[in-house]
């Protein structure tokens, strides 16, 4: 990698209400197209890379402004970024060799000391970093020299390098006197020009980026929560790339002659999640099994998604994840069995439960929830649907620890490792709402070794455990629908990153 980032690049400070900074307009793009516009499904809540874990909005934008040690390419494989190489020295020590000579736009060095400062920042409880839990196994950062550091963990952390693909690095001195939530000063390929919350962000390519030159001079992200608006803007030539719209729209977009559309297998697991910490699901395995048998996931997939997407094999992971159990099969739809299990669970005459549905977040989530409620009614379960804004629901679910009886939601883990995704169901985790000591012990054993074969064995047993004692209904992996203008080529990927760096002008 060549080191071109010498001297001061233009200082950028994009303000929340749209104050623009002047950025030299010298980057070039092939094919004559210099601007790419991407439609995002939701608002960008923050530009602080340590205060968010949302990859399809916040982190996708942040990845243009800041760099990470490693990065996951469109082929979903890890690649060098600021770390030109890395290796496990032993079960508790990872060594990273950094690209020399990289600086932040304000002249601060992007060296081993800067990495140490970022790790310390995230682990500081006072910051309340959103990503802190991912890195708590790190007990020490050893700075060997300016371009060499070691991360020492208190227990084996086989997925550490994968997790670092979502760890973006701030400049230490700048961060003391600025607000990273609304400003940016990173070593990424783009500078922030304008940030108008709820509307758009404008980025401009750096003159002297240390890595591969970005394909577009300007990248614009438009906040477009409504799928119909994203599609209309694409067909009108106002945006170049959109995603997360009903698969039934794919044929219409392709028939328009103005754009191209399709779908990719995604890593997002969709479920009907139970609150297993309160009645009626607490301690009632047969009731949870009954609800599993009452849901016909295949019919939902066929009727709403035209067969796009894939049925979950009684586990959160898809085949893309390390730790996927190929021996598990989907739970069969069997309403007769569901009624029998309901009776055995103590509800021979059925029961009533609250069913929370976060709105404008998941692909046709509101429609799917109506179908789920209808299917449950057929076996005597009355689901009282309670719709609420996603942000409001997330606060209730994550911060207040007050999930209703059940909810429709999806989860994914961009590191594509069971160590990440299964942790969201681990007893004691604030996302879990689940009690199963055997499952917890198996995850602990899987983390006690870096041996891949041993880890797979523990994850196989762990997934079998939650299939037999389900904390949720495993439904399907949501399809990743996408559409692009005729003027670009997007390198399709099944995770949830949307980057200008993955697009080329035609």
MINU-530596 format. One line per field, with one value per residue (C-alpha): x, y, z; residue number from 1. Coordinates in steps of 0.001 Angstrom, whole numbers, plus 500000, padded with zeros to 6 digits. Layout:
<sites>
east: [X; ...]
north: [Y; ...]
up: [Z; ...]
n: [NUM; ...]
</sites>
This chain:
<sites>
east: [500000; 501368; 501461; 500190; 498600; 501366; 500652; 497312; 494229; 491401; 489833; 486250; 483554; 480083; 477437; 474173; 472004; 473809; 476769; 479060; 482851; 484831; 486670; 489019; 487244; 490135; 489300; 488525; 486126; 486176; 483407; 482588; 480240; 481623; 478703; 476946; 473754; 472664; 469231; 469360; 466426; 466785; 468400; 472062; 471869; 475530; 478904; 480736; 481931; 482013; 478417; 476627; 476345; 473917; 475716; 473131; 472977; 475436; 478411; 478018; 478480; 481179; 483213; 483749; 485053; 487153; 489359; 489499; 492417; 490775; 487817; 485336; 485108; 482069; 483124; 482613; 486276; 488570; 491123; 493912; 493133; 495195; 496667; 498694; 498970; 497843; 498289; 497576; 500828; 499197; 495694; 495565; 497657; 497045; 499761; 498953; 501411; 500193; 500643; 503354; 503029; 499228; 497996; 494618; 493656; 494693; 498179; 497797; 499567; 497476; 499890; 499872; 499374; 496274; 494883; 495549; 493740; 490708; 490568; 490874; 488114; 485715; 486457; 485994; 482615; 482020; 481736; 478972; 480202; 477645; 480376; 482061; 480694; 482356; 485834; 485704; 487942; 490830; 492776; 495881; 497115; 500879; 502513; 505653; 506632; 504720; 503618; 503320; 500890; 499504; 496015; 496078; 492809; 491817; 490485; 490728; 488988; 489084; 486791; 488746; 490069; 486573; 485131; 487726; 486247; 483622; 486087; 486765; 489514; 489165; 492031; 492820; 493632; 490883; 488273; 488976; 487663; 485110; 481850; 482353; 478595; 478175; 481722; 484343; 488153; 489120; 491591; 488842; 488647; 486036; 485627; 482325; 480900; 477347; 475231; 471562; 469947; 466908; 467598; 471047; 474821; 477302; 480858; 483777; 486753; 490112; 492846; 495583; 493997; 496610; 494857; 493132; 491499; 487704; 485654; 483526; 484393; 481162; 479030; 475562; 473460; 469758; 467551; 464523; 462530; 459671; 460368; 457995; 459940; 463244; 461890; 460321; 463562; 465569; 463279; 463372; 467179; 467600; 469426; 471763; 471435; 468583; 467792; 465222; 462028; 459395; 460685; 457447; 458873; 461894; 460052; 458521; 461875; 463509; 460606; 460991; 464202; 465548; 467176; 468150; 466978; 467455; 468069; 470961; 470911; 471235; 472697; 469703; 467772; 464072; 462256; 459260; 461088; 459671; 460222; 461195; 461762; 458043; 454840; 453498; 456760; 458979; 459751; 457224; 459159; 456034; 454304; 457286; 457356; 453619; 454063; 456904; 454608; 451830; 453851; 454009; 457123; 457300; 453845; 454839; 458021; 456136; 453200; 455008; 458535; 457910; 460174; 463121; 464901; 465471; 463829; 465903; 467106; 466014; 468954; 469889; 472826; 472652; 475231; 477347; 478263; 481055; 479227; 476227; 474808; 473987; 472257; 469344; 466135; 463304; 460524; 457578; 454308; 451867; 448790; 447445; 450654; 450570; 447115; 448215; 451308; 449212; 447063; 450131; 451529; 448442; 446411; 443821; 441509; 444243; 445659; 446156; 449589; 450899; 452747; 455081; 455868; 458520; 457442; 459356; 462366; 462056; 461102; 457267; 457405; 453947; 452357; 454264; 453141; 449492; 449945; 451664; 448741; 446264; 448141; 448285; 444546; 443952; 445358; 443699; 446387; 445152; 448034; 447342; 449449; 451122; 452882; 455457; 458237; 461449; 463466; 460833; 460631; 464436; 464627; 461964; 463663; 467328; 467565; 464497; 464646; 460894; 460094; 456438; 455364; 456775; 457971; 458854; 462465; 465645; 469268; 472543; 476213; 478532; 481552; 479755; 480835; 478583; 480484; 478803; 475291; 474660; 475811; 472607; 470672; 473036; 471457; 472561; 472853; 470366; 469116; 468521; 465412; 466268; 467328; 469225; 472385; 473450; 473393; 475368; 477977; 478414; 479085; 481659; 483373; 483398; 485181; 487756; 489557; 490802; 490685; 488130; 487074; 486457; 484547; 482319; 481550; 480430; 478351; 476711; 475592; 474579; 472329; 470766; 470034; 468123; 466318; 464964; 464336; 463608; 463875; 462029; 460460; 463199; 461487; 463713; 466700; 465408; 466308; 468602; 466698; 468646; 468239; 470784; 470711; 472049; 475020; 476681; 477736; 477412; 479476; 476639; 477101; 474856; 475711; 474378; 477122; 476460; 479665; 480557; 483825; 481889; 480417; 481974; 480645; 479810]
north: [500000; 503414; 506151; 509375; 511026; 513556; 517059; 518430; 517628; 520120; 520112; 518948; 519614; 518719; 520114; 518482; 521125; 521267; 523658; 522783; 522771; 523570; 520537; 520531; 519053; 517126; 513416; 511772; 508981; 506633; 506653; 510336; 509821; 511647; 511415; 508388; 508649; 505892; 505675; 504651; 503006; 505071; 508087; 508209; 508524; 509278; 509559; 508384; 504899; 503737; 504694; 502592; 499022; 499697; 498697; 499520; 503220; 504636; 502347; 502262; 506047; 505973; 503479; 506238; 508687; 506451; 503402; 500121; 497754; 495144; 495323; 492845; 492998; 492331; 488662; 488726; 487861; 489821; 492055; 494342; 497985; 499994; 496668; 495253; 491909; 490210; 486873; 485068; 484850; 482513; 481793; 485153; 487455; 488977; 490989; 493646; 495293; 498723; 500542; 503124; 506848; 507234; 510472; 511964; 515090; 517301; 515819; 513398; 510104; 507008; 504722; 502049; 504644; 505918; 502372; 501945; 505204; 504052; 500699; 502443; 504875; 502071; 500086; 503102; 502510; 506261; 506523; 503905; 502843; 500845; 498416; 498022; 494518; 493222; 494091; 493514; 490403; 492771; 493323; 495012; 496837; 496536; 499142; 497448; 500301; 502895; 500276; 497170; 496430; 493445; 492952; 490686; 489087; 487519; 484461; 483081; 485372; 483541; 486065; 489175; 490009; 489612; 491881; 494560; 494994; 497130; 499048; 502425; 504667; 508274; 510805; 511038; 514752; 515986; 513920; 515709; 519035; 518007; 516097; 512921; 512403; 515242; 515942; 513804; 513740; 510328; 508446; 507050; 507789; 510560; 513816; 514969; 518003; 518183; 516294; 517228; 514827; 513029; 514233; 513580; 513454; 514626; 513277; 514341; 512168; 513066; 514476; 512434; 509311; 506832; 503820; 502990; 506035; 506009; 505526; 508671; 512277; 512767; 510293; 511338; 509367; 510227; 509242; 507483; 505351; 504616; 501836; 503400; 506665; 504868; 503065; 506213; 508148; 505374; 505243; 509045; 508969; 510715; 507884; 505152; 502386; 501340; 498274; 496676; 496868; 494146; 491420; 491768; 495063; 493426; 492535; 496004; 497722; 495459; 495963; 499744; 499680; 502419; 500282; 496739; 494855; 491530; 489946; 488369; 485863; 487945; 487294; 488804; 486262; 487024; 485604; 485774; 486475; 485432; 487146; 484031; 485940; 486521; 484439; 482822; 481758; 481680; 478057; 476767; 474941; 473241; 476585; 477819; 474611; 474989; 478477; 477166; 474490; 477036; 479310; 478505; 480458; 478940; 480231; 483747; 483603; 482366; 484760; 488002; 487495; 485483; 482737; 485069; 484509; 481190; 479291; 479180; 475727; 475969; 478260; 481936; 481344; 480987; 479036; 482195; 482000; 480056; 477770; 477002; 473572; 471733; 468894; 470958; 471228; 473785; 473185; 471673; 473593; 471418; 473178; 469894; 469352; 473018; 472559; 469399; 471125; 474099; 471765; 470102; 473553; 474366; 476261; 473823; 476751; 478954; 482190; 485867; 487481; 490926; 491027; 494004; 495055; 497738; 499715; 500810; 498671; 495145; 494106; 494084; 493508; 494902; 492625; 489581; 490259; 490316; 486896; 485550; 486745; 485101; 481792; 481860; 482515; 479256; 477302; 479417; 482006; 485593; 487919; 491535; 493488; 496601; 498647; 501236; 503285; 501270; 503714; 503704; 499925; 499555; 501693; 499521; 496299; 497147; 499918; 499367; 495564; 495562; 493389; 492396; 488749; 488475; 490613; 490367; 491324; 490488; 490138; 489821; 489836; 491266; 489261; 486132; 484165; 482239; 483766; 487047; 486106; 483425; 485846; 487814; 484823; 484044; 484199; 487395; 489345; 492229; 491079; 487468; 487358; 483676; 481254; 478093; 477305; 474493; 476868; 479469; 476881; 475686; 479226; 479654; 476436; 477572; 480763; 478822; 477605; 478874; 475405; 475600; 471952; 472206; 475469; 473937; 471027; 473324; 475467; 472361; 471315; 474879; 475231; 471840; 473046; 476165; 474238; 471840; 474594; 477554; 481165; 482215; 480970; 480588; 481923; 482892; 484841; 488047; 488523; 491431; 493187; 495759; 497917; 500013; 502619; 501781; 504084; 501995; 498481; 497564; 494639; 492705; 491535; 489652; 491585; 495045; 497412; 500009; 501675; 503878; 501949; 498840; 500677; 501411; 503809; 502173]
up: [500000; 499115; 501701; 500193; 503199; 503946; 505136; 506181; 504215; 504433; 507900; 507669; 510195; 508883; 511185; 512091; 510479; 507182; 507431; 504531; 504520; 501405; 500058; 497046; 494025; 492470; 492752; 489427; 488467; 485532; 482974; 483398; 486392; 489406; 491883; 493305; 495374; 497767; 499389; 503057; 504834; 507989; 509570; 510522; 514285; 514923; 513196; 516315; 515297; 518913; 519671; 517051; 515786; 512933; 509750; 507062; 508031; 510596; 510041; 506260; 506196; 508886; 506830; 504240; 506831; 509081; 508629; 510521; 511034; 508803; 506477; 505014; 501230; 499027; 498946; 502767; 503374; 505680; 504002; 505230; 505807; 508318; 509449; 506578; 508411; 511616; 513352; 516581; 518556; 521062; 522355; 524148; 521963; 518536; 516759; 514153; 511771; 510657; 507378; 508159; 507626; 507682; 509266; 510062; 508068; 510989; 511017; 513937; 513424; 512822; 514675; 517372; 520107; 518300; 518159; 521888; 522647; 520647; 522454; 525822; 524822; 523914; 527077; 529354; 531102; 531306; 527517; 527402; 523975; 522023; 520918; 524313; 524970; 521805; 523087; 526857; 526536; 525659; 528885; 527474; 524389; 523996; 521797; 520479; 518155; 516076; 513541; 515728; 518524; 520351; 521723; 524776; 525884; 529191; 527365; 523821; 521334; 518005; 516303; 517352; 513889; 512418; 515098; 514380; 510892; 512660; 514857; 513238; 514562; 515731; 516064; 519819; 520165; 517846; 519664; 522951; 521625; 518995; 518864; 516807; 516710; 514193; 512968; 511271; 511037; 509772; 507618; 505379; 501638; 501986; 503908; 505366; 503574; 504908; 507421; 507540; 509975; 508584; 505052; 503580; 503954; 501339; 501231; 499022; 498074; 499604; 497394; 499011; 500390; 501637; 500100; 496825; 495260; 495728; 492539; 492867; 493585; 495558; 497508; 498675; 501149; 501170; 504109; 502571; 505049; 502638; 500119; 497601; 497725; 497203; 494152; 492683; 493133; 491492; 488459; 488231; 488087; 491452; 493249; 492005; 494599; 496897; 498979; 501277; 499254; 498652; 496308; 494353; 493043; 491403; 488187; 487891; 488280; 485707; 483274; 483506; 481481; 483752; 486434; 487402; 490484; 492217; 495597; 497469; 500335; 503472; 506901; 508762; 510824; 511279; 514275; 516522; 519772; 523143; 526468; 528372; 531612; 532302; 531954; 529907; 528212; 531304; 532164; 529621; 526906; 525525; 524966; 522978; 520944; 520319; 518858; 516672; 515210; 514615; 512283; 508574; 507587; 504098; 503175; 504281; 502252; 499177; 499386; 500250; 498969; 495797; 497105; 497807; 501106; 502862; 505707; 508899; 509899; 513547; 514356; 513970; 511606; 507839; 505848; 505605; 509309; 510950; 513364; 511135; 511975; 508704; 510531; 511854; 509828; 509856; 512367; 510423; 510289; 512205; 513699; 515065; 517024; 518111; 519678; 521480; 522862; 523964; 526012; 527527; 528284; 530351; 527763; 526351; 525570; 524121; 525502; 524752; 524349; 523473; 520152; 519640; 516069; 515404; 512338; 509222; 510019; 508650; 505142; 505118; 508864; 509519; 506893; 508120; 511676; 510577; 508960; 512086; 514216; 511831; 511925; 515720; 515928; 514069; 517021; 519708; 520430; 520292; 519491; 520435; 517932; 519362; 516675; 517670; 516120; 515841; 517942; 520671; 520596; 520665; 523791; 525415; 524306; 524860; 527441; 529583; 529436; 528988; 525979; 525696; 525538; 522030; 519120; 515435; 514878; 513036; 514068; 512195; 513115; 510469; 511657; 510371; 513421; 515800; 518696; 517844; 516789; 519429; 522129; 521478; 522876; 525742; 529205; 530890; 527629; 527563; 524157; 525203; 527429; 527830; 530565; 529652; 531598; 529263; 526293; 528244; 529278; 525690; 524474; 527228; 526167; 522526; 523626; 525631; 522522; 519181; 517652; 514829; 515046; 518775; 518356; 515672; 518001; 520792; 518437; 516991; 520470; 521335; 518292; 518981; 522513; 521453; 518731; 521370; 523929; 521637; 522846; 519664; 516441; 513830; 510706; 507793; 506548; 505030; 501358; 500518; 497738; 495740; 492672; 490799; 488071; 484619; 485244; 488000; 488894; 492585; 493884; 495471; 499025; 501415; 504555; 505371; 504227; 501533; 500393; 497467; 497422; 496305; 493287; 489922; 487270; 483936]
n: [1; 2; 3; 4; 5; 6; 7; 8; 9; 10; 11; 12; 13; 14; 15; 16; 17; 18; 19; 20; 21; 22; 23; 24; 25; 26; 27; 28; 29; 30; 31; 32; 33; 34; 35; 36; 37; 38; 39; 40; 41; 42; 43; 44; 45; 46; 47; 48; 49; 50; 51; 52; 53; 54; 55; 56; 57; 58; 59; 60; 61; 62; 63; 64; 65; 66; 67; 68; 69; 70; 71; 72; 73; 74; 75; 76; 77; 78; 79; 80; 81; 82; 83; 84; 85; 86; 87; 88; 89; 90; 91; 92; 93; 94; 95; 96; 97; 98; 99; 100; 101; 102; 103; 104; 105; 106; 107; 108; 109; 110; 111; 112; 113; 114; 115; 116; 117; 118; 119; 120; 121; 122; 123; 124; 125; 126; 127; 128; 129; 130; 131; 132; 133; 134; 135; 136; 137; 138; 139; 140; 141; 142; 143; 144; 145; 146; 147; 148; 149; 150; 151; 152; 153; 154; 155; 156; 157; 158; 159; 160; 161; 162; 163; 164; 165; 166; 167; 168; 169; 170; 171; 172; 173; 174; 175; 176; 177; 178; 179; 180; 181; 182; 183; 184; 185; 186; 187; 188; 189; 190; 191; 192; 193; 194; 195; 196; 197; 198; 199; 200; 201; 202; 203; 204; 205; 206; 207; 208; 209; 210; 211; 212; 213; 214; 215; 216; 217; 218; 219; 220; 221; 222; 223; 224; 225; 226; 227; 228; 229; 230; 231; 232; 233; 234; 235; 236; 237; 238; 239; 240; 241; 242; 243; 244; 245; 246; 247; 248; 249; 250; 251; 252; 253; 254; 255; 256; 257; 258; 259; 260; 261; 262; 263; 264; 265; 266; 267; 268; 269; 270; 271; 272; 273; 274; 275; 276; 277; 278; 279; 280; 281; 282; 283; 284; 285; 286; 287; 288; 289; 290; 291; 292; 293; 294; 295; 296; 297; 298; 299; 300; 301; 302; 303; 304; 305; 306; 307; 308; 309; 310; 311; 312; 313; 314; 315; 316; 317; 318; 319; 320; 321; 322; 323; 324; 325; 326; 327; 328; 329; 330; 331; 332; 333; 334; 335; 336; 337; 338; 339; 340; 341; 342; 343; 344; 345; 346; 347; 348; 349; 350; 351; 352; 353; 354; 355; 356; 357; 358; 359; 360; 361; 362; 363; 364; 365; 366; 367; 368; 369; 370; 371; 372; 373; 374; 375; 376; 377; 378; 379; 380; 381; 382; 383; 384; 385; 386; 387; 388; 389; 390; 391; 392; 393; 394; 395; 396; 397; 398; 399; 400; 401; 402; 403; 404; 405; 406; 407; 408; 409; 410; 411; 412; 413; 414; 415; 416; 417; 418; 419; 420; 421; 422; 423; 424; 425; 426; 427; 428; 429; 430; 431; 432; 433; 434; 435; 436; 437; 438; 439; 440; 441; 442; 443; 444; 445; 446; 447; 448; 449; 450; 451; 452; 453; 454; 455; 456; 457; 458; 459; 460; 461; 462; 463; 464; 465; 466; 467; 468; 469; 470; 471; 472; 473; 474; 475; 476; 477; 478; 479; 480; 481; 482; 483; 484; 485; 486; 487; 488; 489; 490; 491; 492; 493; 494; 495; 496; 497; 498; 499; 500; 501; 502; 503; 504; 505; 506]
</sites>
